[in-house]
Amino acid sequence: MTGVLAEPAALPQERRLVTGLPGPRSRELMARRAAAVSAAVGTTVPVFVERAGGGVVVDVDGNSLIDLGSGIAVVSVGNAAPRVVDAVQAQAAAFTHTCFMVTPYEGYVAVCEELARLTPGGHPKKSALFNSGAEAVENAVKVARVATGRSAVVVFDHAYHGRTNLTMALTAKAMPYKWGFGPFAPEVYRVPMSYPFRDEPGLTGAEAAARALALVESQIGAAHVAAVLVEPIQGEGGFVVPAPGFLPALAAWCREAGALFVADEVQTGFCRTGDWFACEDEGVVPDLVTTAKGIAGGLPLAGLTGRAELMDAVPGGGLGGTFGGNPLACAAALASIATMRELDLAGAARGIEGTMLPRLRDLAARHREVGDVRGRGAMLAVELVRPGTREPEAALTARIVRECHARGVVVLTAGTWGNVLRFLPPLVIGQDLLTEALDVLDEVFAAETAG
């Protein structure tokens, strides 16, 4: 597989269960967690991690689990990637913080230069750096409103854009992300997404875009739209891949209407889908791009990159934050990007797709509970339904995930109805580990769907 790192000698790349999960030490820590941490902060796998690297996480009881989650698409270059570790250690020894808005430093500028080079389009670009994807998205809305003089923001069914007040308004799923937290920011309008598995058969991407934009024009008015904000492949909404032609049609409408096309590439960016950015698959060039997750090898960093004249439309001091573009995170980002280039991790993502997609499609052929297999690169999903229907099967999804965890494979869920298995392996995962994880998934499906 393209781009696989040498296995760390001190961290064997293997699935190894020495206790039941969670083990005794993890149970002790879970008790401390329950006493000290808000119950509102969820846990997917009830084990405490001691070390991680390559394609495994090792817990405090010595169990080694195959990682198909990457910390939700964050450690694409692998946990504790050597180049990232070296860069962060060197930067920490120099200085850990000054606030870029007080006394700037080169690392911030260098990250913005990389974002200008890497994001789609050859036009002049500028960036601002933040801490999280939600901050990047919120600032994209700020830029769009100032640059256009308009207020309306168009988003889509099944979208996820964050947990701040404004980004909760942009996010579609109520439970657990929005329930009880309103009222939300106004001037946010939701229209149908292109969702091939659930759309009427044969609906093309262009037709799905026309369906959505007809609502925009009739219920909002094109002249009031500041931005159309979309994930090129939806993340938390279920790894929904829009039909070909959907994104280009949205971008074309934005150009004609004077609105900004904003691509939320927080989960899809940085080689995850087999390109540096998912928009590249159809040659779509956004006006603004938001990034986070995979940008910095596990350190908190996010970016908003856009046409230079748009990014400069906000008055001086209008964008920023105390920790945004922290020097440690910038060092990690530069090291992560260098690793992605050196190992061709976009190619590695395509290699992961080449291994996983045939296995997942074979799974679908043998289990009628699999309604759809979709995704691109190392961002793949299986949607589970009641056999013969499109009715979501969340209970079965939860059982399969729990059993995968019990057998030492970290798998995540997604989807508006909680019925999607999502797979986000580190782009440096070894072929043997990936195959073993798929073998475990096969075994779990056979056990959970028997009869």
C-alpha positions in Angstrom: 0.0 0.0 0.0 1.4 3.4 -0.9 2.9 5.5 1.8 3.0 3.0 4.7 5.5 4.0 7.4 7.9 1.5 8.9 6.3 -0.1 12.0 7.6 1.5 15.2 9.8 -1.1 16.8 8.5 -0.3 20.3 4.9 -0.6 19.3 4.0 -3.8 17.5 1.4 -3.4 14.8 -0.9 -6.1 15.9 -4.3 -6.8 17.4 -3.7 -8.3 20.9 -6.3 -8.9 23.6 -4.9 -9.8 27.0 -8.0 -8.9 29.1 -11.6 -8.5 28.4 -12.5 -5.0 27.3 -12.5 -2.8 29.3 -9.7 -4.3 31.4 -9.3 -3.7 35.2 -7.1 -0.6 34.9 -9.5 1.0 32.3 -12.4 0.2 34.7 -10.6 2.0 37.5 -10.1 5.1 35.3 -13.7 5.0 34.1 -14.8 5.2 37.7 -12.5 8.3 38.2 -13.9 9.7 34.9 -17.5 9.3 36.1 -16.7 11.2 39.3 -14.7 14.0 37.7 -15.9 14.5 34.0 -19.3 15.7 32.9 -21.6 12.9 31.8 -22.4 15.1 28.8 -19.0 14.2 27.4 -19.4 10.9 25.6 -17.2 7.8 25.3 -17.2 5.5 22.2 -14.7 2.8 23.4 -14.5 2.4 27.2 -10.7 1.8 27.3 -8.0 4.3 28.3 -5.2 4.7 25.9 -1.6 4.5 27.0 0.2 4.6 23.6 -0.7 4.7 20.0 1.0 4.7 16.6 0.7 3.4 13.1 -2.6 1.6 13.0 -3.0 0.6 16.6 -4.0 2.1 20.0 -2.7 0.3 23.1 -4.7 0.6 26.4 -3.5 0.8 30.0 -4.2 -2.9 30.4 -1.9 -3.9 27.5 -4.6 -4.5 24.9 -3.7 -3.5 21.3 -6.7 -2.4 19.2 -6.8 -1.9 15.4 -7.7 1.8 14.8 -10.3 2.4 12.1 -11.2 5.8 13.6 -8.0 8.0 13.6 -9.5 10.1 16.4 -12.2 11.0 13.9 -10.0 11.6 10.9 -7.4 13.5 12.9 -4.2 11.3 13.0 -4.1 10.6 9.3 -0.3 10.5 9.5 -0.4 8.2 12.4 -0.3 8.8 16.1 3.0 10.2 17.4 4.3 10.4 13.8 8.1 10.8 14.0 8.3 14.0 12.0 5.5 15.6 14.0 7.0 14.6 17.4 10.4 16.0 16.4 8.8 19.3 15.2 6.7 19.7 18.3 9.6 19.0 20.7 11.8 21.5 19.0 9.1 24.2 19.0 8.3 23.5 22.6 11.9 24.1 23.5 11.9 27.4 21.7 8.6 28.9 22.8 5.1 27.6 23.4 2.9 30.8 22.9 3.1 34.5 22.2 -0.3 35.0 20.5 0.2 35.7 16.8 -1.8 38.9 17.2 0.7 40.2 19.7 4.1 39.1 18.5 3.9 37.0 15.3 6.1 34.0 14.4 7.1 32.3 11.1 5.3 29.0 11.7 1.8 30.7 11.4 2.8 32.3 8.1 4.3 29.1 6.8 1.1 27.2 7.4 -0.9 29.9 5.6 1.5 29.6 2.7 1.0 25.9 2.6 -2.8 26.3 2.6 -2.6 28.7 -0.3 -0.6 26.2 -2.3 -2.6 23.1 -1.4 -6.3 24.2 -1.5 -8.1 24.1 -4.9 -7.6 27.0 -7.3 -4.7 29.0 -8.6 -6.0 32.4 -7.5 -4.4 34.5 -4.8 -5.4 33.2 -1.4 -5.0 34.2 2.3 -5.8 32.3 5.5 -6.5 32.8 9.2 -5.9 30.1 11.7 -8.1 28.9 14.6 -8.4 26.0 17.1 -11.2 23.9 15.8 -13.3 23.1 12.8 -16.3 24.9 14.3 -14.3 28.1 14.7 -13.2 27.9 11.1 -16.7 27.5 9.9 -18.0 30.3 12.1 -15.4 32.6 10.8 -16.2 31.6 7.2 -19.8 32.8 7.8 -18.4 36.1 9.2 -16.2 36.6 6.2 -19.0 35.7 3.8 -21.4 38.2 5.4 -18.9 41.1 5.4 -17.7 40.4 1.9 -21.2 40.1 0.3 -23.1 42.5 2.6 -25.8 39.7 2.9 -26.9 37.7 5.8 -28.5 34.4 4.7 -26.5 31.1 4.9 -27.7 28.0 3.0 -26.9 24.6 4.5 -28.1 21.0 3.9 -30.0 18.2 5.4 -27.7 15.8 7.4 -25.0 18.5 7.7 -22.6 18.7 10.6 -20.6 21.9 11.1 -19.9 22.1 14.8 -21.1 22.7 18.3 -20.9 26.5 18.9 -24.2 28.4 18.8 -23.8 29.5 15.2 -22.5 26.1 14.0 -25.3 24.3 15.9 -27.7 26.3 13.8 -25.8 25.1 10.7 -25.8 21.5 11.9 -28.8 19.4 11.1 -28.9 16.6 13.7 -30.7 17.6 16.9 -29.8 14.8 19.3 -27.2 15.1 20.8 -25.8 18.2 19.2 -28.6 20.7 19.5 -31.1 19.4 21.9 -32.0 21.9 24.6 -29.4 24.4 23.5 -31.5 26.9 21.6 -32.4 29.5 20.5 -29.9 29.4 17.7 -28.4 32.0 15.4 -30.9 33.3 12.8 -30.6 33.6 9.0 -29.7 29.9 8.5 -31.7 28.0 5.9 -31.7 24.3 5.3 -32.4 22.6 1.9 -32.2 18.9 0.7 -28.8 17.3 0.2 -28.0 15.0 -2.7 -28.2 11.6 -1.0 -28.2 8.9 -3.7 -29.2 6.0 -1.5 -32.3 7.9 -0.2 -33.2 10.1 -3.2 -35.7 9.0 -5.8 -34.0 6.5 -8.2 -32.1 8.1 -11.1 -32.0 11.6 -9.6 -28.8 13.2 -10.9 -26.5 15.5 -9.1 -27.6 18.4 -11.2 -31.3 17.7 -10.6 -30.7 17.4 -6.9 -29.0 20.8 -6.9 -31.8 22.3 -8.9 -34.3 20.9 -6.3 -32.3 22.6 -3.5 -31.7 25.8 -5.3 -35.3 26.2 -6.3 -36.1 26.4 -2.6 -33.4 28.9 -2.0 -34.7 31.2 -4.7 -38.4 30.9 -3.7 -38.0 31.0 0.1 -34.9 33.2 0.6 -34.1 35.0 -2.6 -30.8 34.7 -4.4 -30.0 38.3 -3.7 -30.0 37.7 0.1 -27.7 34.7 0.2 -24.2 35.3 1.6 -23.0 31.7 1.3 -23.8 28.2 0.4 -22.0 26.0 2.9 -21.5 22.3 2.1 -19.4 19.3 3.1 -18.1 17.8 -0.2 -18.7 14.4 1.5 -20.8 14.7 4.6 -19.2 13.5 7.8 -21.3 13.0 10.9 -24.4 13.0 8.6 -23.4 9.5 7.3 -20.5 9.9 4.8 -23.1 10.9 2.2 -21.4 11.3 -1.2 -23.5 13.6 -3.4 -24.2 12.4 -6.9 -21.8 13.7 -9.5 -22.7 17.2 -10.7 -24.2 18.3 -7.4 -21.3 20.3 -6.2 -20.4 21.9 -9.6 -24.0 23.0 -9.9 -24.0 24.7 -6.5 -20.7 26.4 -7.3 -22.0 27.7 -10.6 -25.2 29.0 -9.0 -23.1 30.9 -6.4 -21.0 32.5 -9.1 -24.2 33.7 -10.9 -25.9 34.8 -7.7 -23.0 36.7 -6.2 -23.0 34.3 -3.2 -19.9 32.5 -1.9 -19.4 28.8 -2.3 -17.9 27.5 1.0 -16.5 24.0 1.2 -16.3 22.5 4.7 -13.3 20.2 4.3 -12.8 19.7 8.0 -13.2 16.0 7.8 -12.5 15.4 4.1 -9.3 17.5 3.8 -5.6 16.5 3.8 -5.5 13.4 1.7 -8.4 11.6 3.4 -10.5 11.0 0.3 -7.6 10.2 -2.1 -7.0 13.9 -3.0 -5.6 16.7 -0.9 -9.2 18.0 -0.8 -12.4 16.3 -1.7 -13.5 19.2 -4.0 -10.8 18.2 -6.4 -12.6 15.1 -7.5 -14.9 17.2 -9.7 -12.6 20.2 -10.1 -14.7 22.4 -7.9 -12.9 25.6 -6.7 -14.5 27.0 -3.6 -14.4 30.7 -2.6 -13.7 29.7 1.0 -12.4 26.4 2.4 -12.4 25.4 6.1 -9.9 22.9 7.4 -9.0 21.2 10.7 -8.8 17.5 11.9 -6.1 16.0 9.8 -4.1 19.2 9.4 -1.8 18.9 12.4 -1.2 15.3 13.4 -3.4 15.4 16.5 -2.8 19.0 17.7 -5.7 21.5 17.7 -5.5 23.6 14.6 -8.0 24.9 12.0 -7.8 27.1 9.0 -10.0 29.3 6.9 -8.6 29.9 3.4 -10.1 31.9 0.7 -9.8 34.4 -2.1 -7.5 37.1 -0.9 -9.9 39.9 -1.5 -12.6 38.1 0.5 -10.3 37.4 3.4 -9.1 41.0 3.4 -12.7 42.3 3.4 -13.0 42.0 7.2 -11.6 45.0 9.2 -8.3 44.6 10.9 -8.7 42.7 14.2 -12.0 41.2 13.0 -10.5 37.7 12.8 -8.3 35.9 15.4 -8.2 34.5 18.9 -5.8 34.0 21.7 -4.7 30.5 20.8 -5.5 30.4 17.1 -2.4 29.2 15.2 -0.5 28.2 18.3 3.1 27.7 17.5 3.2 24.0 18.6 0.2 23.3 16.4 1.7 25.1 13.4 4.9 23.1 13.8 2.9 19.9 13.9 1.0 21.0 10.8 4.1 21.7 8.8 5.5 18.3 9.8 2.2 16.6 9.0 2.0 18.2 5.5 5.6 17.2 4.8 4.8 13.6 5.9 1.8 13.5 3.6 3.9 14.7 0.7 6.8 12.4 1.4 4.7 9.2 1.8 2.1 10.2 -0.8 -0.7 9.7 1.7 -3.3 10.7 -0.9 -2.2 7.6 -2.9 -2.3 5.6 0.4 -5.9 6.7 0.9 -6.7 5.4 -2.6 -4.9 2.1 -1.7 -7.0 1.8 1.4 -10.1 2.2 -0.8 -8.8 -0.5 -3.1 -8.6 -2.9 -0.2 -11.7 -1.9 1.7 -14.4 -1.2 -0.9 -14.4 -4.7 -2.5 -14.6 -6.3 1.0 -17.4 -4.0 2.1 -19.3 -4.7 -1.2 -18.9 -8.4 -0.7 -20.3 -8.0 2.8 -23.3 -6.2 1.3 -23.8 -9.0 -1.1 -24.0 -11.5 1.7 -26.0 -9.5 4.2 -29.3 -7.8 3.3 -29.0 -5.5 6.3 -26.4 -3.6 4.3 -28.4 -1.0 2.3 -25.5 1.0 0.9 -21.7 1.0 0.7 -20.2 4.4 -0.1 -17.3 6.8 0.3 -14.0 7.7 -1.2 -10.4 7.1 -0.3 -10.1 6.2 3.4 -13.5 7.7 4.2 -15.9 4.8 3.8 -19.2 3.8 5.2 -21.8 1.1 5.4 -25.4 2.0 6.0 -27.6 -0.6 7.7 -31.3 -1.0 7.2 -34.1 -3.4 7.7 -33.8 -6.0 5.0 -35.8 -5.1 1.9 -36.4 -1.5 3.0 -34.5 1.8 3.6 -35.7 1.9 7.2 -32.6 2.7 9.4 -31.4 -0.1 11.6 -29.7 1.7 14.5 -29.9 -1.1 17.0 -28.0 -3.6 14.8 -25.4 -0.9 14.0 -24.8 -0.4 17.8 -24.5 -4.1 18.4 -22.0 -4.5 15.6 -19.9 -1.6 16.8 -19.9 -2.9 20.4 -18.8 -6.4 19.2 -16.1 -5.0 17.0 -14.8 -3.1 20.0 -14.9 -6.2 22.2 -12.8 -8.0 19.6 -10.2 -5.2 19.4 -11.2 -3.1 16.4 -12.2 0.6 16.8 -15.1 1.4 14.6 -17.2 4.6 14.7 -20.8 5.3 13.8 -22.5 8.2 12.0 -25.7 9.2 10.3 -28.8 11.2 11.1 -30.4 7.9 12.4 -27.3 6.4 13.9 -27.3 3.5 11.4 -24.0 4.1 9.6 -20.7 2.4 10.3 -17.9 4.8 9.3 -14.3 3.8 8.6 -11.4 6.3 8.9 -8.2 4.4 9.3 -4.9 6.2 9.6 -3.5 6.6 6.1 -0.3 4.8 7.3 -2.1 1.7 8.5 -0.4 -1.5 7.3 -2.1 -3.9 4.9 -2.1 -6.8 7.3 -3.8 -4.8 10.0 -6.4 -3.5 7.6 -7.2 -7.0 6.3 -7.4 -8.4 9.8 -9.8 -5.6 10.8 -12.0 -6.5 7.8 -11.9 -10.2 8.8 -13.2 -9.2 12.3 -15.9 -7.1 10.7 -17.0 -10.2 8.6 -17.1 -12.4 11.7 -19.1 -9.8 13.7 -21.7 -9.4 10.9 -22.0 -13.2 10.6 -22.7 -13.5 14.4 -25.0 -10.5 14.7 -27.2 -11.2 11.6 -27.5 -15.0 12.0 -31.1 -16.0 11.7 
